[in-house]
Amino acid sequence: MTVANLEQIQALIPHRKPMLLVDEVVEQSEKHIVCHKTFSADEFFLQGHFPNFPLVPGVILCECCLQSGAILLSQFTPNDGSVPVATRIDGAKFKRMVRPGETIEIHVTLNEVVSSAYFMTGKVTVDGKLAARLDFACSVAKPQ
């Protein structure tokens, strides 16, 4: 079941193609979100990573978590043009390669809020198997 489609996601976060890395939100509560992203063979970051054996870069898997976290945080942030900004990534681990054509499931949990800092954990799975895990923090900034 889709909770938010691409158009609704674009209303919540400032990311746009080719850097919009969330296709749909399938579950959301106040402190947890589950999103999907299917990688096509023509993604710009796959063109040279790697010839004859394309792999989704680990940094892109991290960005999928960050964007899912930004969607989750949109319920707490002002609707004044403010944007979520990553301030920290800790303990990123990559357990499985992700290839074109695969759909990842992104789970992000909001663990703690301290002042204007939001601390979260992200997990990326493919067919129920862990592909990546990271802890990260974001703040919300108003563009100047």
N, CA, C and O of each residue as an XYZ file, in Angstrom:
576
protein
N       0.844     -1.187      0.000
C       0.000      0.000      0.000
C       0.883      1.241      0.000
O       1.785      1.358      0.830
N       0.639      2.157     -0.908
C       1.410      3.387     -0.995
C       0.798      4.444     -0.084
O      -0.378      4.784     -0.213
N       1.615      4.962      0.844
C       1.197      6.034      1.737
C       1.456      7.381      1.062
O       0.670      8.318      1.206
N       2.575      7.470      0.317
C       2.905      8.688     -0.426
C       3.546      8.286     -1.747
O       4.468      7.472     -1.786
N       3.039      8.873     -2.827
C       3.613      8.606     -4.142
C       4.669      9.663     -4.459
O       4.966     10.522     -3.629
N       5.229      9.594     -5.654
C       6.314     10.482     -6.045
C       5.921     11.954     -5.950
O       6.697     12.772     -5.456
N       4.744     12.290     -6.412
C       4.280     13.684     -6.367
C       4.159     14.170     -4.919
O       4.547     15.298     -4.613
N       3.633     13.342     -4.039
C       3.484     13.713     -2.631
C       4.848     13.829     -1.953
O       5.046     14.701     -1.107
N       5.788     12.957     -2.316
C       7.144     13.027     -1.766
C       7.791     14.354     -2.154
O       8.437     14.996     -1.325
N       7.621     14.766     -3.406
C       8.211     16.025     -3.871
C       7.620     17.231     -3.154
O       8.259     18.282     -3.098
N       6.431     17.108     -2.612
C       5.844     18.190     -1.828
C       6.457     18.260     -0.427
O       6.348     19.283      0.250
N       7.101     17.171      0.006
C       7.644     17.105      1.366
C       9.133     17.415      1.462
O       9.589     17.952      2.472
N       9.904     17.077      0.410
C      11.349     17.302      0.445
C      11.791     18.023     -0.828
O      11.099     17.963     -1.844
N      12.938     18.705     -0.779
C      13.365     19.499     -1.936
C      14.083     18.709     -3.030
O      14.363     19.272     -4.088
N      14.384     17.457     -2.821
C      15.140     16.656     -3.783
C      14.351     16.453     -5.079
O      13.134     16.269     -5.068
N      15.086     16.494     -6.196
C      14.484     16.282     -7.501
C      15.389     15.387     -8.332
O      16.567     15.220     -8.016
N      14.834     14.809     -9.400
C      15.630     13.968    -10.294
C      16.783     14.783    -10.847
O      16.587     15.955    -11.167
N      17.940     14.238    -10.972
C      18.263     12.821    -10.840
C      18.634     12.403     -9.410
O      19.012     11.253     -9.188
N      18.532     13.326     -8.432
C      18.940     12.982     -7.066
C      17.786     12.638     -6.135
O      18.008     12.471     -4.935
N      16.583     12.527     -6.635
C      15.479     12.042     -5.815
C      15.569     10.526     -5.794
O      15.413      9.876     -6.828
N      15.819      9.962     -4.622
C      16.129      8.536     -4.512
C      15.110      7.756     -3.685
O      15.439      6.729     -3.092
N      13.888      8.243     -3.649
C      12.784      7.533     -2.995
C      11.621      7.526     -3.981
O      11.206      8.584     -4.455
N      11.091      6.341     -4.296
C       9.975      6.216     -5.235
C       8.613      6.299     -4.555
O       7.669      6.870     -5.100
N       8.520      5.720     -3.354
C       7.238      5.720     -2.654
C       7.452      5.464     -1.169
O       8.444      4.861     -0.759
N       6.504      5.934     -0.381
C       6.453      5.643      1.055
C       5.368      4.597      1.225
O       4.240      4.793      0.774
N       5.699      3.482      1.875
C       4.716      2.404      2.033
C       4.201      2.273      3.461
O       3.202      1.598      3.709
N       4.885      2.918      4.392
C       4.462      2.857      5.797
C       5.069      4.047      6.515
O       6.220      4.406      6.266
N       4.293      4.668      7.413
C       4.850      5.769      8.186
C       4.096      5.927      9.491
O       2.868      5.853      9.540
N       4.868      6.148     10.550
C       4.312      6.521     11.841
C       5.101      7.753     12.298
O       5.897      8.298     11.533
N       4.888      8.178     13.502
C       5.590      9.375     13.993
C       7.101      9.177     14.056
O       7.855     10.127     13.849
N       7.556      7.945     14.340
C       8.992      7.715     14.529
C       9.604      6.697     13.575
O      10.760      6.311     13.753
N       8.860      6.257     12.572
C       9.380      5.232     11.667
C       8.782      5.426     10.272
O       7.624      5.814     10.122
N       9.605      5.146      9.258
C       9.129      5.236      7.885
C       9.725      4.083      7.084
O      10.852      3.656      7.334
N       8.957      3.588      6.123
C       9.427      2.549      5.205
C       9.176      3.060      3.786
O       8.056      3.427      3.430
N      10.238      3.076      2.992
C      10.166      3.581      1.622
C      10.749      2.550      0.659
O      11.464      1.633      1.063
N      10.427      2.719     -0.626
C      10.978      1.863     -1.677
C      11.686      2.701     -2.723
O      11.321      3.850     -2.971
N      12.700      2.114     -3.330
C      13.386      2.691     -4.486
C      13.807      1.540     -5.382
O      14.452      0.594     -4.931
N      13.435      1.625     -6.671
C      13.880      0.655     -7.658
C      14.925      1.335     -8.535
O      14.685      2.412     -9.081
N      16.077      0.703     -8.663
C      17.168      1.272     -9.450
C      17.088      0.771    -10.885
O      17.039     -0.434    -11.131
N      17.076      1.711    -11.831
C      17.081      1.342    -13.238
C      18.517      1.331    -13.747
O      19.406      1.922    -13.132
N      18.737      0.667    -14.856
C      20.081      0.542    -15.429
C      20.624      1.868    -15.933
O      21.834      2.000    -16.120
N      19.764      2.854    -16.157
C      20.238      4.137    -16.691
C      20.476      5.209    -15.629
O      20.630      6.382    -15.969
N      20.508      4.829    -14.352
C      20.821      5.801    -13.294
C      22.202      6.392    -13.575
O      23.122      5.667    -13.955
N      22.350      7.704    -13.390
C      23.608      8.364    -13.732
C      24.798      7.802    -12.966
O      25.904      7.744    -13.505
N      24.591      7.389    -11.722
C      25.705      6.917    -10.889
C      26.139      5.494    -11.234
O      27.156      5.020    -10.728
N      25.385      4.813    -12.081
C      25.772      3.463    -12.493
C      26.616      3.458    -13.761
O      27.205      2.434    -14.107
N      26.680      4.588    -14.457
C      27.346      4.636    -15.754
C      28.822      4.247    -15.684
O      29.334      3.650    -16.631
N      29.506      4.560    -14.614
C      30.911      4.169    -14.508
C      31.212      3.373    -13.253
O      32.376      3.230    -12.879
N      30.186      2.852    -12.597
C      30.352      2.156    -11.312
C      29.697      0.787    -11.397
O      28.635      0.646    -10.791
N      30.150     -0.138    -12.008
C      31.382     -0.347    -12.730
C      31.039     -0.869    -14.111
O      30.038     -1.569    -14.259
N      31.843     -0.550    -15.145
C      31.554     -1.084    -16.476
C      31.479     -2.618    -16.435
O      32.330     -3.275    -15.836
N      30.469     -3.160    -17.068
C      30.227     -4.605    -17.156
C      29.795     -5.254    -15.839
O      29.521     -6.454    -15.814
N      29.728     -4.494    -14.754
C      29.246     -5.034    -13.478
C      28.719     -3.869    -12.633
O      29.316     -3.525    -11.613
N      27.597     -3.259    -13.057
C      27.100     -2.074    -12.357
C      26.619     -2.388    -10.940
O      25.880     -3.345    -10.709
N      27.062     -1.550    -10.001
C      26.665     -1.644     -8.592
C      26.193     -0.281     -8.110
O      26.778      0.742     -8.467
N      25.153     -0.260     -7.313
C      24.717      0.986     -6.690
C      25.762      1.355     -5.637
O      26.034      0.560     -4.737
N      26.355      2.556     -5.739
C      27.373      2.961     -4.757
C      26.806      3.024     -3.338
O      25.644      3.376     -3.137
N      27.632      2.683     -2.374
C      27.214      2.735     -0.970
C      26.738      4.111     -0.545
O      25.804      4.228      0.248
N      27.368      5.150     -1.062
C      26.962      6.509     -0.703
C      25.533      6.792     -1.185
O      24.819      7.575     -0.558
N      25.116      6.178     -2.268
C      23.747      6.344     -2.758
C      22.767      5.633     -1.818
O      21.675      6.144     -1.568
N      23.144      4.466     -1.298
C      22.294      3.782     -0.318
C      22.141      4.642      0.935
O      21.056      4.722      1.510
N      23.234      5.286      1.354
C      23.163      6.206      2.499
C      22.211      7.354      2.184
O      21.378      7.717      3.015
N      22.331      7.925      0.987
C      21.463      9.042      0.595
C      19.994      8.621      0.563
O      19.120      9.422      0.893
N      19.712      7.391      0.175
C      18.328      6.893      0.222
C      17.788      6.956      1.652
O      16.639      7.340      1.872
N      18.620      6.577      2.616
C      18.213      6.652      4.029
C      18.020      8.096      4.465
O      17.050      8.417      5.152
N      18.943      8.968      4.067
C      18.841     10.380      4.439
C      17.562     11.000      3.881
O      16.879     11.747      4.582
N      17.236     10.699      2.636
C      16.027     11.256      2.046
C      14.767     10.692      2.701
O      13.793     11.417      2.904
N      14.786      9.414      3.029
C      13.647      8.829      3.747
C      13.500      9.490      5.110
O      12.389      9.775      5.558
N      14.637      9.733      5.769
C      14.610     10.458      7.043
C      14.051     11.862      6.884
O      13.309     12.333      7.746
N      14.394     12.534      5.797
C      13.874     13.885      5.546
C      12.355     13.858      5.382
O      11.660     14.760      5.848
N      11.848     12.826      4.721
C      10.391     12.691      4.578
C       9.767     12.509      5.958
O       8.753     13.134      6.266
N      10.364     11.658      6.787
C       9.874     11.436      8.142
C       9.885     12.735      8.940
O       8.930     13.032      9.658
N      10.963     13.512      8.816
C      11.090     14.755      9.580
C      10.149     15.849      9.099
O       9.906     16.809      9.830
N       9.619     15.729      7.899
C       8.765     16.795      7.369
C       7.566     17.078      8.278
O       7.017     18.179      8.248
N       7.160     16.106      9.076
C       6.046     16.322     10.002
C       6.424     17.224     11.176
O       5.547     17.773     11.842
N       7.730     17.382     11.433
C       8.200     18.183     12.564
C       8.755     19.540     12.151
O       9.003     20.390     13.006
N       8.952     19.752     10.864
C       9.665     20.941     10.409
C       8.698     21.970      9.840
O       7.629     21.620      9.340
N       9.082     23.243      9.918
C       8.197     24.291      9.408
C       8.086     24.230      7.889
O       9.014     23.798      7.205
N       6.959     24.661      7.378
C       6.732     24.684      5.937
C       7.117     26.068      5.395
O       6.294     26.765      4.801
N       8.378     26.451      5.610
C       8.845     27.789      5.238
C      10.035     27.742      4.282
O      10.806     28.697      4.192
N      10.177     26.631      3.576
C      11.307     26.498      2.667
C      12.538     25.891      3.323
O      13.571     25.743      2.671
N      12.446     25.539      4.600
C      13.577     24.918      5.290
C      13.892     23.566      4.668
O      13.001     22.872      4.178
N      15.163     23.202      4.694
C      15.585     21.931      4.101
C      16.341     21.095      5.135
O      17.055     21.641      5.977
N      16.183     19.775      5.071
C      16.935     18.903      5.971
C      18.389     18.826      5.503
O      18.664     18.712      4.309
N      19.298     18.890      6.449
C      20.718     18.850      6.132
C      21.382     17.766      6.986
O      21.248     17.754      8.210
N      22.094     16.864      6.323
C      22.821     15.816      7.061
C      23.973     16.463      7.820
O      24.716     17.275      7.268
N      24.112     16.099      9.079
C      25.213     16.632      9.890
C      26.182     15.545     10.328
O      27.294     15.846     10.762
N      25.773     14.278     10.219
C      26.654     13.203     10.662
C      26.168     11.863     10.131
O      24.967     11.598     10.068
N      27.121     11.029      9.754
C      26.853      9.625      9.439
C      27.851      8.812     10.238
O      29.054      9.068     10.187
N      27.353      7.835     10.976
C      28.212      6.987     11.809
C      27.976      5.521     11.498
O      26.857      5.109     11.190
N      29.030      4.749     11.581
C      28.929      3.299     11.554
C      28.274      2.717     10.325
O      27.595      1.695     10.417
N      28.461      3.341      9.173
C      27.868      2.791      7.955
C      28.500      1.441      7.639
O      29.722      1.298      7.627
N      27.650      0.461      7.384
C      28.114     -0.883      7.036
C      27.357     -1.336      5.800
O      26.149     -1.132      5.680
N      28.088     -1.955      4.885
C      27.507     -2.429      3.639
C      27.646     -3.943      3.605
O      28.759     -4.469      3.633
N      26.527     -4.639      3.544
C      26.499     -6.087      3.704
C      26.176     -6.852      2.431
O      26.446     -8.049      2.343
N      25.597     -6.171      1.440
C      25.152     -6.848      0.226
C      25.213     -5.865     -0.932
O      24.876     -4.692     -0.775
N      25.638     -6.337     -2.083
C      25.650     -5.493     -3.277
C      24.216     -5.263     -3.749
O      23.359     -6.137     -3.623
N      23.971     -4.072     -4.293
C      22.673     -3.747     -4.878
C      22.914     -3.475     -6.360
O      23.780     -2.680     -6.725
N      22.140     -4.144     -7.204
C      22.330     -4.099     -8.657
C      21.143     -3.418     -9.332
O      20.063     -3.326     -8.749
N      21.342     -2.943    -10.557
C      20.225     -2.369    -11.313
C      19.085     -3.382    -11.437
O      19.310     -4.584    -11.584
N      17.866     -2.867    -11.375
C      16.685     -3.718    -11.452
C      16.173     -4.147    -10.094
O      15.039     -4.612     -9.983
N      16.983     -4.001     -9.058
C      16.545     -4.407     -7.721
C      15.796     -3.264     -7.031
O      16.062     -2.084     -7.263
N      14.865     -3.654     -6.185
C      14.122     -2.699     -5.365
C      14.616     -2.820     -3.938
O      14.655     -3.907     -3.361
N      14.994     -1.677     -3.381
C      15.398     -1.676     -1.973
C      14.225     -1.222     -1.112
O      13.375     -0.443     -1.542
N      14.208     -1.730      0.104
C      13.272     -1.258      1.108
C      14.098     -0.510      2.132
O      15.081     -1.037      2.654
N      13.700      0.719      2.420
C      14.444      1.603      3.304
C      13.640      1.785      4.585
O      12.489      2.221      4.548
N      14.247      1.452      5.708
C      13.618      1.635      7.021
C      14.409      2.699      7.768
O      15.624      2.575      7.922
N      13.736      3.735      8.228
C      14.392      4.762      9.030
C      13.594      4.949     10.309
O      12.371      5.085     10.292
N      14.322      4.954     11.416
C      13.718      5.149     12.729
C      14.299      6.399     13.369
O      15.516      6.574     13.411
N      13.431      7.264     13.863
C      13.856      8.442     14.620
C      14.105      7.998     16.051
O      13.182      7.578     16.748
N      15.357      8.092     16.487
C      15.738      7.613     17.818
C      15.647      8.684     18.890
O      15.244      8.406     20.020
N      16.028      9.926     18.533
C      16.119     10.970     19.542
C      16.102     12.339     18.862
O      16.590     12.506     17.744
N      15.527     13.306     19.566
C      15.561     14.698     19.130
C      16.202     15.500     20.250
O      15.737     15.470     21.389
N      17.280     16.222     19.921
C      17.956     17.075     20.888
C      18.041     18.462     20.270
O      18.785     18.689     19.315
N      17.265     19.387     20.833
C      17.192     20.743     20.299
C      16.773     20.656     18.830
O      15.666     20.199     18.543
N      17.621     21.080     17.897
C      17.257     21.021     16.482
C      17.971     19.887     15.752
O      18.043     19.889     14.523
N      18.500     18.915     16.505
C      19.187     17.762     15.905
C      18.291     16.525     16.010
O      17.700     16.242     17.052
N      18.216     15.811     14.904
C      17.395     14.603     14.816
C      18.328     13.421     14.568
O      19.054     13.398     13.574
N      18.311     12.437     15.471
C      19.200     11.275     15.384
C      18.387     10.068     14.924
O      17.365      9.721     15.518
N      18.872      9.432     13.838
C      18.109      8.353     13.219
C      18.989      7.151     12.890
O      20.216      7.251     12.854
N      18.342      6.019     12.651
C      18.995      4.809     12.165
C      18.322      4.414     10.863
O      17.096      4.390     10.761
N      19.149      4.104      9.864
C      18.626      3.668      8.579
C      19.085      2.266      8.247
O      20.222      1.890      8.533
N      18.201      1.494      7.642
C      18.528      0.149      7.170
C      17.976     -0.009      5.764
O      16.849      0.391      5.473
N      18.788     -0.598      4.900
C      18.383     -0.878      3.523
C      18.387     -2.383      3.353
O      19.369     -3.051      3.678
N      17.282     -2.918      2.840
C      17.205     -4.361      2.583
C      16.805     -4.603      1.130
O      16.173     -3.765      0.486
N      17.193     -5.765      0.643
C      16.768     -6.261     -0.670
C      16.247     -7.670     -0.431
O      16.975     -8.530      0.064
N      14.997     -7.904     -0.778
C      14.374     -9.218     -0.557
C      14.552     -9.694      0.880
O      14.793    -10.876      1.125
N      14.432     -8.769      1.825
C      14.526     -9.109      3.243
C      15.927     -9.278      3.779
O      16.101     -9.542      4.969
N      16.938     -9.134      2.932
C      18.332     -9.293      3.368
C      18.973     -7.918      3.514
O      18.816     -7.055      2.650
N      19.699     -7.721      4.617
C      20.332     -6.443      4.908
C      21.395     -6.104      3.867
O      22.293     -6.903      3.603
N      21.285     -4.909      3.277
C      22.277     -4.429      2.316
C      23.143     -3.333      2.926
O      24.335     -3.251      2.631
N      22.552     -2.486      3.777
C      23.302     -1.393      4.400
C      22.618     -0.990      5.695
O      21.414     -1.167      5.879
N      23.440     -0.439      6.588
C      22.937      0.070      7.869
C      23.776      1.267      8.245
O      24.986      1.269      8.021
N      23.151      2.298      8.819
C      23.889      3.473      9.281
C      23.092      4.226     10.321
O      21.864      4.162     10.368
N      23.826      4.940     11.152
C      23.242      5.910     12.068
C      23.565      7.279     11.493
O      24.652      7.493     10.958
N      22.624      8.202     11.603
C      22.879      9.527     11.056
C      22.101     10.586     11.825
O      21.158     10.294     12.560
N      22.531     11.820     11.628
C      21.871     12.959     12.257
C      21.594     14.013     11.202
O      22.337     14.151     10.230
N      20.524     14.747     11.403
C      20.131     15.841     10.509
C      19.712     17.036     11.348
O      19.285     16.897     12.494
N      19.843     18.188     10.761
C      19.229     19.392     11.307
C      18.422     20.004     10.172
O      18.472     19.535      9.035
N      17.690     21.042     10.491
C      16.866     21.690      9.479
C      17.381     23.109      9.316
O      17.496     23.851     10.292
N      17.692     23.487      8.081
C      18.257     24.807      7.800
C      17.345     25.570      6.852
O      16.712     24.994      5.967
N      17.295     26.861      7.058
C      16.541     27.709      6.147
C      17.516     28.281      5.126
O      18.509     28.907      5.498
N      17.235     28.067      3.824
C      18.154     28.590      2.798
C      18.248     30.115      2.894
O      17.284     30.800      3.233
N      19.441     30.617      2.583
C      19.632     32.076      2.677
C      19.409     32.732      1.358
O      19.526     33.953      1.248
